[in-house]
Amino acid sequence: YKATDYVVRGAGKFTISFEPVNGDKKTTVVYDFTGEGGVMMGMYNTDEAIRDFAHSCFQYALLKKWPLYMSTKNTILKRYDGRFKDLFEEIYEE
C-alpha cells in the first residue's frame, strides 16, 4: 500500500479520481476546504496485498496456536475497512 498526504493552505476543493482502462473516469469530491485549510490524504491497498496479509495472519496464528481476531471498524472508512473484513472472511472460509 501507499499513501499521499498534503497540507492545504486556504480554501479549495479536494477531489479524488479513478481512471479505469475503459476510460470511464470517476471523480468524487472528498471535501470543500474553507478558511485556513487543513490536511488531506489519499491511500490505497490491493486485494492481492490484503489477501496476502490475511494468509500471513492466519498462518502465524496457526503456528503459534493462538486465536486470531480481526479488529477493524468499518464505520468511517466503510469500503476500505470493509474490504479488509470481507477478504479476511473469504480467506477464513477457504
Buried (B, 14 or more C-beta within 10 A) or exposed (E): EEEEEEEBEEEEEBEEEEEEEEEEEEEEEEEEBEEEBBEBEBEEBEEEEBBEBBEEBBEEEEEEEEEBEEEEEBEEEEEEBEBBBBBBEEBEEE
